[in-house]
Amino acid sequence: MIEELREVLVAEPPPADPVATLPFPFNQHTFCRYEPIEKRVEQARVLVVDSLLRDEDDLSEVARADWGTATPIEIKRERKIAGMAMANILSNVERLVKNPVTEVTHLASIAAAAEQFKPDAIVISGTLRDFDYYKLEVIEAFGEFIRATKIPVLAICGGHQLVGLSFGARVITLDRLEQHEQRLNRPLEYQYRFIRITDSKDAIFRGMANPSSGVWQDYTTEARVLRVWQNHGLQLDRVPEGFSLLATSYLCRNQMMVKRTEGQLIYAVQFHLEKSFEDWNKSRTRWEHQNESRDGRILFENFLMLALAHHSS
């Protein structure tokens, strides 16, 4: 037994794992790198916009007719989800910025809040309902603001669709029907999905050109792929004029876009990049990793840095 143990101890190490020599995606690690979160943004004033329906005054006649006596229940649901959405966005800001100053406002009051708060950046939340459930005045007022503002904007999911709508695109279902034609049983893009970057040179992807920096996962630097959380049944029918497409997928072409013209900086993402720290705070199991949705966190951090640079220029 002692002789067998000696042979094991002095034996040559096994050859290198052959998987490491295989091309993407067969060379992917079966683990995630440990990564402490360091706050690299010194300070930022961020206005967070709650885009969900607030009360019955925000409702269109279509919504009133469809909901009827269930309106109070539906509004209560809107407010519950709005609370979770605001918490997620604020968590990103607080975990990425050393000295954050934040304020939450509603979609209907975005112009007044921006004028009073004077933010370095605006982050627009997702939505829950079809946009013909919103009072037309709310949508039009938002459109007037977003078309004119020079404050850097990050619009998420339904916020992405609101931006597109304001610049002339249509909001349709994933199988390209009008919203009112298919309220129920729509196809959905849900859970973590891969999307393809179409313009890796955009500044929002800072660090991609240097794989050794360790900023991005291997699949991003090698195959221009992001892994992001999806939860939507609507999409924009096209990339609006003045915007450039940054990422796409097979089910929803416009996954990410940017407007850099006329002194504006507007990033809009169909996916939920703000989910990163929600995942981080969950109880882990041996099959889950805290940096599972790190791609969204990196995009959020890069946006804040770009917003501050744009604001000071």
NUTOR-925878 format. One line per 3 residues: for each residue x, y negated, z of N, C-alpha, C. Coordinates in steps of 0.02 Angstrom, whole numbers. Example, Ala and Ser with C-alpha at 12.3 -4.5 7.8 and 13.67 -1.06 7.14 Angstrom:
<rs>
660,284,390,615,225,390,660,165,390  642,112,354,684,53,357,645,-2,394;
</rs>
This chain:
<rs>
42,60,0,0,0,0,44,-63,0  98,-63,41,142,-120,44,175,-131,-23  195,-77,-56,228,-83,-122,180,-111,-174;
117,-90,-171,67,-117,-218,56,-191,-207  55,-213,-144,46,-283,-128,105,-324,-153  166,-297,-146,225,-332,-170,222,-342,-245;
198,-292,-282,193,-297,-354,143,-351,-375  89,-357,-337,40,-408,-353,68,-478,-342  105,-486,-286,131,-551,-268,185,-577,-317;
224,-532,-343,279,-552,-388,259,-548,-461  198,-526,-474,177,-519,-545,173,-587,-578  183,-588,-643,179,-651,-680,107,-676,-680;
98,-742,-680,30,-770,-681,-6,-750,-745  -72,-745,-743,-110,-726,-803,-103,-779,-857  -112,-760,-919,-106,-809,-974,-159,-863,-968;
-148,-920,-1000,-195,-976,-999,-263,-955,-1026  -313,-985,-999,-381,-969,-1020,-389,-984,-1095  -406,-933,-1136,-413,-944,-1208,-468,-992,-1226;
-516,-1003,-1179,-572,-1048,-1194,-546,-1119,-1206  -490,-1137,-1172,-464,-1205,-1178,-441,-1221,-1248  -427,-1170,-1289,-402,-1181,-1357,-458,-1181,-1408;
-518,-1168,-1386,-574,-1166,-1433,-599,-1236,-1449  -631,-1245,-1507,-658,-1311,-1525,-721,-1327,-1485  -740,-1392,-1485,-802,-1413,-1454,-861,-1380,-1490;
-914,-1356,-1457,-927,-1363,-1385,-905,-1303,-1344  -868,-1255,-1375,-851,-1192,-1340,-797,-1201,-1288  -764,-1259,-1288,-710,-1271,-1240,-733,-1309,-1179;
-798,-1315,-1169,-823,-1356,-1114,-812,-1322,-1047  -797,-1364,-996,-788,-1338,-929,-854,-1315,-900  -850,-1268,-853,-910,-1244,-819,-920,-1281,-753;
-886,-1338,-745,-892,-1377,-684,-889,-1451,-701  -907,-1493,-654,-903,-1565,-662,-846,-1592,-619  -810,-1641,-644,-756,-1670,-604,-784,-1708,-545;
-751,-1702,-487,-770,-1743,-430,-754,-1815,-446  -799,-1860,-430,-789,-1929,-449,-817,-1977,-396  -774,-2008,-357,-799,-2059,-310,-824,-2119,-349;
-875,-2152,-322,-903,-2211,-355,-869,-2273,-328  -832,-2307,-369,-798,-2368,-349,-834,-2429,-378  -846,-2478,-336,-879,-2539,-360,-828,-2583,-396;
-837,-2589,-461,-790,-2628,-501,-817,-2697,-520  -880,-2710,-507,-910,-2775,-521,-911,-2816,-457  -879,-2874,-457,-872,-2914,-396,-939,-2941,-372;
-975,-2976,-415,-1040,-3004,-396,-1083,-3014,-457  -1148,-3011,-447,-1195,-3021,-502,-1264,-3037,-474  -1297,-3083,-508,-1367,-3099,-493,-1410,-3064,-545;
-1452,-3018,-523,-1490,-2976,-569,-1564,-2983,-555  -1601,-3002,-606,-1674,-3006,-601,-1703,-2941,-628  -1740,-2905,-585,-1769,-2840,-604,-1843,-2851,-619;
-1865,-2829,-677,-1933,-2842,-700,-1976,-2778,-694  -2028,-2783,-656,-2077,-2729,-648,-2126,-2734,-707  -2122,-2685,-752,-2163,-2687,-813,-2228,-2649,-808;
-2240,-2616,-752,-2302,-2578,-745,-2361,-2624,-729  -2421,-2600,-742,-2480,-2639,-728,-2485,-2655,-654  -2502,-2717,-638,-2499,-2741,-569,-2567,-2739,-535;
-2619,-2761,-569,-2686,-2762,-541,-2736,-2766,-599  -2800,-2772,-582,-2851,-2772,-634,-2847,-2833,-680  -2816,-2886,-656,-2809,-2945,-699,-2762,-2933,-758;
-2720,-2882,-754,-2673,-2866,-808,-2705,-2821,-862  -2766,-2797,-850,-2795,-2747,-894,-2831,-2777,-953  -2825,-2742,-1010,-2863,-2760,-1069,-2933,-2730,-1064;
-2976,-2750,-1110,-3043,-2721,-1112,-3040,-2647,-1129  -2991,-2626,-1167,-2983,-2555,-1183,-2971,-2515,-1120  -2927,-2539,-1077,-2911,-2504,-1015,-2973,-2502,-969;
-3008,-2558,-964,-3067,-2560,-921,-3120,-2510,-944  -3129,-2505,-1010,-3178,-2459,-1038,-3158,-2386,-1026  -3093,-2371,-1036,-3069,-2302,-1029,-3069,-2279,-956;
-3049,-2324,-910,-3044,-2304,-841,-3109,-2309,-803  -3149,-2357,-818,-3213,-2364,-784,-3206,-2367,-708  -3244,-2324,-674,-3243,-2325,-601,-3177,-2298,-572;
-3136,-2267,-613,-3072,-2240,-589,-3017,-2293,-589  -3034,-2355,-607,-2983,-2408,-612,-2943,-2417,-548  -2973,-2422,-489,-2932,-2430,-428,-2882,-2374,-418;
-2902,-2313,-434,-2857,-2256,-426,-2799,-2261,-474  -2813,-2280,-536,-2761,-2285,-587,-2712,-2342,-570  -2738,-2396,-545,-2694,-2452,-524,-2650,-2430,-466;
-2678,-2393,-420,-2639,-2368,-363,-2582,-2324,-387  -2595,-2284,-438,-2542,-2241,-466,-2487,-2284,-499  -2508,-2336,-534,-2460,-2381,-565,-2413,-2410,-512;
-2443,-2433,-457,-2403,-2465,-405,-2355,-2416,-370  -2376,-2354,-363,-2333,-2303,-332,-2272,-2290,-376  -2284,-2282,-441,-2228,-2268,-487,-2184,-2330,-494;
-2215,-2390,-493,-2176,-2451,-496,-2127,-2456,-438  -2150,-2436,-379,-2106,-2438,-320,-2045,-2393,-330  -2055,-2334,-358,-1999,-2288,-369,-1952,-2315,-423;
-1982,-2345,-475,-1941,-2373,-529,-1898,-2430,-504  -1927,-2476,-465,-1888,-2532,-438,-1832,-2507,-393  -1847,-2457,-352,-1796,-2431,-306,-1737,-2401,-345;
-1751,-2366,-399,-1698,-2337,-440,-1653,-2390,-471  -1684,-2442,-499,-1644,-2494,-532,-1603,-2533,-480  -1635,-2552,-426,-1600,-2589,-373,-1543,-2548,-344;
-1552,-2482,-339,-1499,-2439,-313,-1438,-2441,-359  -1449,-2441,-424,-1393,-2446,-471,-1354,-2510,-460  -1390,-2566,-454,-1357,-2630,-445,-1318,-2631,-379;
-1349,-2607,-326,-1317,-2608,-261,-1257,-2562,-256  -1259,-2506,-294,-1203,-2459,-291,-1147,-2476,-339  -1159,-2522,-385,-1108,-2540,-435,-1077,-2609,-423;
-1111,-2651,-384,-1088,-2721,-375,-1070,-2732,-301  -1012,-2762,-290,-989,-2774,-222,-1034,-2824,-185  -1053,-2877,-220,-1094,-2930,-190,-1155,-2943,-234;
-1205,-2899,-232,-1262,-2908,-276,-1314,-2956,-246  -1345,-2994,-289,-1403,-3034,-270,-1459,-3015,-318  -1513,-2990,-293,-1567,-2965,-337,-1634,-2996,-319;
-1677,-2997,-368,-1746,-3019,-358,-1790,-2978,-405  -1849,-2960,-381,-1897,-2922,-421,-1955,-2967,-441  -1973,-2964,-504,-2031,-3002,-527,-2073,-2958,-573;
-2133,-2981,-588,-2176,-2942,-632,-2169,-2966,-704  -2186,-2923,-751,-2182,-2938,-822,-2217,-3004,-838  -2275,-3016,-807,-2314,-3076,-822,-2281,-3140,-799;
-2233,-3135,-753,-2201,-3196,-726,-2127,-3199,-740  -2104,-3164,-791,-2032,-3159,-804,-2002,-3227,-821  -2037,-3268,-860,-2008,-3332,-881,-1998,-3378,-821;
-2048,-3384,-778,-2043,-3427,-719,-1989,-3402,-671  -1986,-3336,-662,-1936,-3307,-616,-1866,-3318,-642  -1856,-3310,-708,-1789,-3321,-737,-1768,-3394,-729;
-1814,-3440,-738,-1799,-3511,-731,-1779,-3529,-660  -1813,-3499,-612,-1801,-3516,-541,-1740,-3478,-514  -1734,-3414,-529,-1682,-3372,-500,-1614,-3380,-535;
-1615,-3397,-599,-1555,-3406,-640,-1508,-3345,-636  -1530,-3289,-661,-1491,-3227,-655,-1434,-3224,-706  -1384,-3183,-689,-1332,-3166,-737,-1357,-3114,-787;
-1405,-3074,-766,-1431,-3020,-808,-1503,-3005,-788  -1540,-2978,-836,-1609,-2956,-824,-1614,-2882,-841  -1645,-2843,-797,-1657,-2772,-811,-1732,-2760,-810;
-1758,-2734,-865,-1831,-2724,-874,-1847,-2650,-866  -1893,-2635,-822,-1910,-2565,-807,-1950,-2532,-862  -1961,-2468,-852,-2005,-2430,-896,-2078,-2445,-882;
-2123,-2413,-919,-2195,-2421,-910,-2227,-2353,-904  -2292,-2353,-893,-2329,-2290,-885,-2385,-2284,-937  -2416,-2340,-954,-2476,-2339,-997,-2461,-2364,-1068;
-2508,-2349,-1112,-2504,-2376,-1180,-2510,-2452,-1177  -2481,-2485,-1226,-2478,-2558,-1223,-2543,-2592,-1241  -2590,-2556,-1271,-2656,-2586,-1281,-2698,-2585,-1217;
-2671,-2557,-1163,-2702,-2562,-1097,-2684,-2627,-1062  -2633,-2661,-1088,-2611,-2725,-1059,-2651,-2782,-1089  -2667,-2831,-1048,-2699,-2892,-1073,-2652,-2923,-1125;
-2679,-2944,-1180,-2639,-2970,-1236,-2596,-3029,-1215  -2622,-3071,-1170,-2585,-3130,-1149,-2519,-3110,-1114  -2519,-3055,-1078,-2459,-3032,-1043,-2406,-3011,-1094;
-2426,-2973,-1145,-2380,-2951,-1197,-2353,-3010,-1236  -2397,-3057,-1253,-2375,-3115,-1293,-2328,-3160,-1254  -2342,-3170,-1190,-2298,-3212,-1149,-2229,-3181,-1143;
-2227,-3115,-1134,-2162,-3081,-1131,-2125,-3088,-1197  -2162,-3081,-1253,-2131,-3087,-1318,-2100,-3155,-1329  -2134,-3208,-1309,-2107,-3275,-1316,-2042,-3282,-1275;
-2041,-3254,-1216,-1982,-3259,-1174,-1923,-3220,-1204  -1934,-3157,-1221,-1879,-3115,-1242,-1849,-3137,-1309  -1890,-3167,-1351,-1864,-3191,-1416,-1820,-3253,-1408;
-1827,-3288,-1352,-1791,-3351,-1344,-1735,-3348,-1293  -1738,-3302,-1245,-1691,-3303,-1190,-1619,-3289,-1213  -1572,-3322,-1180,-1501,-3310,-1191,-1470,-3272,-1132;
-1512,-3254,-1084,-1489,-3213,-1028,-1481,-3141,-1051  -1425,-3108,-1037,-1417,-3038,-1057,-1472,-2994,-1028  -1496,-2948,-1068,-1553,-2906,-1049,-1536,-2832,-1059;
-1557,-2792,-1011,-1556,-2719,-1018,-1628,-2695,-1010  -1656,-2665,-1063,-1726,-2643,-1062,-1728,-2567,-1064  -1766,-2537,-1019,-1766,-2465,-1009,-1833,-2434,-1028;
-1832,-2383,-1070,-1890,-2342,-1088,-1949,-2385,-1113  -2001,-2394,-1072,-2056,-2437,-1093,-2033,-2509,-1105  -1983,-2531,-1067,-1954,-2596,-1079,-1921,-2601,-1147;
-1889,-2547,-1167,-1860,-2541,-1234,-1914,-2550,-1287  -1971,-2518,-1276,-2027,-2523,-1324,-2057,-2593,-1323  -2061,-2624,-1265,-2086,-2693,-1261,-2041,-2741,-1301;
-1976,-2731,-1296,-1929,-2773,-1334,-1940,-2762,-1409  -1944,-2700,-1430,-1956,-2686,-1501,-2021,-2715,-1526  -2073,-2709,-1485,-2138,-2737,-1502,-2134,-2812,-1511;
-2095,-2845,-1468,-2089,-2917,-1471,-2052,-2942,-1532  -2011,-2898,-1562,-1973,-2917,-1621,-2000,-2885,-1685  -2063,-2863,-1683,-2096,-2842,-1744,-2103,-2768,-1757;
-2075,-2726,-1715,-2083,-2654,-1724,-2151,-2632,-1697  -2172,-2572,-1716,-2234,-2543,-1690,-2216,-2488,-1640  -2260,-2478,-1591,-2252,-2424,-1543,-2300,-2368,-1562;
-2272,-2309,-1575,-2312,-2252,-1598,-2294,-2190,-1557  -2332,-2137,-1565,-2316,-2074,-1530,-2256,-2041,-1564  -2230,-1989,-1531,-2172,-1954,-1559,-2188,-1918,-1624;
-2252,-1902,-1636,-2271,-1874,-1701,-2303,-1927,-1746  -2285,-1990,-1731,-2298,-2047,-1774,-2372,-2063,-1784  -2411,-2055,-1731,-2481,-2077,-1731,-2487,-2143,-1693;
-2540,-2180,-1705,-2553,-2240,-1665,-2570,-2220,-1594  -2557,-2264,-1546,-2567,-2247,-1476,-2639,-2224,-1462  -2688,-2260,-1489,-2758,-2244,-1474,-2781,-2179,-1507;
-2743,-2155,-1556,-2763,-2094,-1591,-2746,-2031,-1552  -2702,-2037,-1502,-2683,-1977,-1464,-2662,-1997,-1394  -2711,-2007,-1351,-2696,-2026,-1282,-2671,-1966,-1241;
-2699,-1908,-1255,-2684,-1849,-1215,-2647,-1797,-1256  -2613,-1751,-1220,-2578,-1694,-1251,-2529,-1715,-1306  -2494,-1770,-1293,-2443,-1792,-1340,-2380,-1749,-1333;
-2342,-1744,-1387,-2274,-1716,-1378,-2233,-1763,-1336  -2191,-1736,-1293,-2151,-1776,-1248,-2077,-1760,-1257  -2035,-1809,-1244,-1964,-1796,-1237,-1950,-1802,-1162;
-1932,-1746,-1132,-1930,-1743,-1059,-1869,-1705,-1035  -1845,-1721,-975,-1788,-1692,-942,-1723,-1714,-976  -1667,-1684,-956,-1603,-1704,-984,-1598,-1681,-1057;
-1580,-1727,-1100,-1571,-1712,-1171,-1506,-1744,-1196  -1479,-1715,-1248,-1421,-1744,-1281,-1443,-1792,-1336  -1409,-1848,-1340,-1420,-1894,-1395,-1353,-1910,-1428;
-1355,-1929,-1491,-1294,-1941,-1529,-1280,-2016,-1536  -1219,-2036,-1518,-1198,-2106,-1526,-1186,-2119,-1600  -1214,-2174,-1625,-1206,-2191,-1696,-1155,-2247,-1707;
-1139,-2283,-1654,-1090,-2337,-1661,-1047,-2338,-1598  -996,-2296,-1596,-954,-2288,-1537,-909,-2348,-1524  -905,-2395,-1572,-863,-2453,-1564,-896,-2509,-1524;
-961,-2503,-1511,-995,-2554,-1472,-965,-2556,-1401  -962,-2616,-1373,-930,-2626,-1308,-964,-2589,-1251  -1027,-2570,-1260,-1062,-2534,-1207,-1031,-2466,-1195;
-993,-2441,-1244,-959,-2376,-1239,-886,-2385,-1220  -871,-2437,-1184,-802,-2450,-1162,-770,-2387,-1132  -709,-2372,-1154,-673,-2315,-1128,-677,-2253,-1171;
-723,-2251,-1220,-730,-2192,-1261,-669,-2178,-1305  -636,-2232,-1327,-579,-2224,-1372,-517,-2197,-1337  -520,-2194,-1271,-462,-2170,-1232,-484,-2111,-1189;
-485,-2051,-1217,-509,-1992,-1180,-470,-1979,-1116  -406,-1997,-1114,-365,-1983,-1055,-384,-2026,-995  -424,-2078,-1007,-445,-2122,-952,-492,-2087,-904;
-525,-2035,-928,-571,-1997,-885,-637,-2033,-872  -651,-2086,-909,-713,-2123,-898,-773,-2082,-919  -769,-2051,-977,-825,-2013,-1005,-812,-1938,-1001;
-865,-1900,-1005,-859,-1828,-1009,-829,-1808,-1076  -803,-1747,-1079,-771,-1723,-1141,-819,-1724,-1200  -881,-1706,-1188,-928,-1703,-1244,-940,-1771,-1276;
-930,-1824,-1237,-939,-1892,-1264,-879,-1912,-1306  -820,-1902,-1281,-761,-1922,-1318,-748,-1878,-1379  -768,-1815,-1376,-753,-1769,-1430,-808,-1766,-1482;
-870,-1776,-1461,-925,-1766,-1508,-975,-1824,-1509  -958,-1880,-1477,-1002,-1939,-1475,-1072,-1921,-1451  -1075,-1886,-1396,-1138,-1863,-1368,-1147,-1890,-1297;
-1209,-1909,-1280,-1227,-1929,-1212,-1279,-1881,-1185  -1277,-1868,-1121,-1327,-1826,-1088,-1367,-1872,-1043  -1431,-1882,-1059,-1472,-1932,-1025,-1541,-1905,-1008;
-1573,-1935,-958,-1639,-1914,-937,-1693,-1947,-980  -1737,-1906,-1007,-1791,-1930,-1050,-1858,-1917,-1016  -1904,-1964,-1027,-1973,-1954,-1002,-2018,-2003,-1039;
-2037,-1986,-1100,-2080,-2031,-1139,-2117,-1993,-1194  -2174,-2021,-1213,-2214,-1993,-1267,-2226,-2044,-1323  -2195,-2103,-1316,-2200,-2155,-1367,-2131,-2174,-1391;
-2127,-2207,-1448,-2064,-2228,-1477,-2076,-2288,-1522  -2022,-2321,-1541,-2026,-2375,-1591,-2024,-2344,-1661  -2062,-2373,-1706,-2065,-2345,-1774,-2003,-2362,-1815;
-1963,-2411,-1791,-1903,-2431,-1828,-1859,-2473,-1783  -1799,-2487,-1807,-1755,-2534,-1773,-1773,-2604,-1797  -1793,-2649,-1752,-1815,-2716,-1773,-1759,-2755,-1806;
-1778,-2803,-1846,-1730,-2846,-1880,-1689,-2884,-1828  -1623,-2887,-1839,-1579,-2920,-1792,-1547,-2873,-1742  -1572,-2811,-1738,-1544,-2760,-1692,-1502,-2710,-1731;
-1456,-2678,-1696,-1416,-2624,-1724,-1428,-2560,-1684  -1434,-2505,-1719,-1444,-2440,-1687,-1379,-2416,-1656  -1382,-2393,-1593,-1323,-2369,-1559,-1324,-2294,-1544;
-1383,-2264,-1539,-1388,-2193,-1524,-1454,-2167,-1549  -1455,-2102,-1566,-1515,-2072,-1597,-1523,-2000,-1574  -1581,-1970,-1588,-1593,-1899,-1575,-1642,-1873,-1626;
-1651,-1808,-1628,-1693,-1778,-1680,-1766,-1794,-1670  -1788,-1802,-1607,-1859,-1813,-1594,-1878,-1887,-1593  -1830,-1929,-1577,-1842,-2001,-1572,-1781,-2036,-1600;
-1788,-2066,-1658,-1730,-2094,-1692,-1698,-2151,-1653  -1739,-2197,-1629,-1712,-2257,-1596,-1705,-2244,-1521  -1647,-2217,-1501,-1634,-2204,-1431,-1598,-2262,-1396;
-1566,-2304,-1435,-1527,-2358,-1405,-1512,-2410,-1458  -1520,-2474,-1441,-1508,-2526,-1490,-1482,-2589,-1455  -1453,-2634,-1494,-1426,-2696,-1466,-1439,-2754,-1513;
-1450,-2812,-1485,-1455,-2874,-1523,-1401,-2922,-1499  -1357,-2942,-1545,-1302,-2986,-1528,-1304,-3050,-1569  -1359,-3065,-1601,-1364,-3124,-1643,-1398,-3181,-1606;
-1389,-3241,-1631,-1421,-3302,-1605,-1407,-3312,-1531  -1347,-3295,-1510,-1327,-3306,-1441,-1358,-3258,-1391  -1392,-3207,-1415,-1425,-3160,-1370,-1383,-3097,-1360;
-1394,-3064,-1304,-1365,-2999,-1290,-1420,-2956,-1258  -1452,-2915,-1299,-1507,-2874,-1276,-1492,-2801,-1291  -1483,-2761,-1239,-1476,-2689,-1246,-1542,-2657,-1227;
-1565,-2610,-1268,-1627,-2575,-1253,-1616,-2500,-1262  -1635,-2462,-1212,-1624,-2389,-1212,-1691,-2353,-1202  -1703,-2302,-1242,-1765,-2264,-1235,-1763,-2218,-1174;
-1704,-2198,-1154,-1696,-2151,-1098,-1689,-2189,-1032  -1688,-2150,-977,-1685,-2180,-910,-1613,-2176,-884  -1573,-2225,-902,-1504,-2226,-878,-1499,-2242,-804;
-1553,-2269,-775,-1551,-2288,-704,-1561,-2229,-657  -1571,-2168,-684,-1585,-2110,-642,-1522,-2084,-606  -1464,-2108,-626,-1401,-2080,-600,-1398,-2076,-524;
-1413,-2131,-490,-1405,-2131,-418,-1464,-2097,-383  -1520,-2090,-417,-1573,-2049,-389,-1549,-1977,-384  -1516,-1953,-437,-1487,-1885,-434,-1433,-1879,-381;
-1393,-1932,-376,-1337,-1931,-328,-1362,-1921,-257  -1419,-1950,-240,-1445,-1948,-172,-1484,-1885,-155  -1497,-1843,-205,-1535,-1782,-191,-1492,-1730,-156;
-1524,-1685,-121,-1489,-1628,-91,-1463,-1583,-147  -1400,-1565,-142,-1370,-1527,-195,-1376,-1452,-183  -1372,-1413,-236,-1366,-1341,-231,-1302,-1322,-267;
-1283,-1260,-264,-1222,-1239,-297,-1227,-1246,-373  -1288,-1253,-399,-1297,-1257,-472,-1304,-1329,-496  -1303,-1377,-451,-1311,-1447,-470,-1249,-1487,-450;
-1239,-1542,-485,-1181,-1583,-473,-1201,-1656,-468  -1167,-1692,-426,-1186,-1761,-413,-1173,-1807,-472  -1129,-1787,-517,-1116,-1830,-575,-1151,-1803,-638;
-1206,-1767,-627,-1242,-1737,-682,-1265,-1789,-733  -1288,-1847,-709,-1313,-1898,-755,-1267,-1959,-756  -1202,-1947,-749,-1154,-2002,-744,-1152,-2045,-807;
-1172,-2018,-865,-1170,-2058,-926,-1212,-2121,-920  -1271,-2115,-890,-1314,-2173,-880,-1282,-2223,-834  -1250,-2200,-782,-1217,-2245,-735,-1161,-2285,-769;
-1123,-2252,-812,-1069,-2287,-846,-1097,-2340,-893  -1151,-2324,-928,-1183,-2374,-971,-1208,-2433,-931  -1238,-2420,-873,-1264,-2474,-831,-1207,-2519,-808;
-1153,-2489,-785,-1096,-2529,-763,-1067,-2570,-820  -1059,-2539,-878,-1032,-2576,-936,-1077,-2634,-955  -1143,-2624,-950,-1189,-2678,-965,-1179,-2737,-918;
-1173,-2723,-853,-1163,-2777,-805,-1100,-2816,-820  -1047,-2781,-837,-984,-2816,-854,-992,-2859,-917  -1026,-2832,-967,-1038,-2870,-1028,-1083,-2930,-1015;
-1133,-2920,-972,-1178,-2975,-956,-1141,-3032,-923  -1098,-3017,-876,-1060,-3068,-841,-1013,-3105,-889  -982,-3068,-934,-938,-3100,-983,-977,-3145,-1031;
-1036,-3122,-1051,-1079,-3161,-1096,-1105,-3223,-1060  -1122,-3215,-997,-1151,-3271,-959,-1100,-3326,-948  -1036,-3307,-940,-984,-3356,-926,-954,-3387,-989;
-971,-3359,-1048,-942,-3384,-1111,-979,-3445,-1136;
</rs>
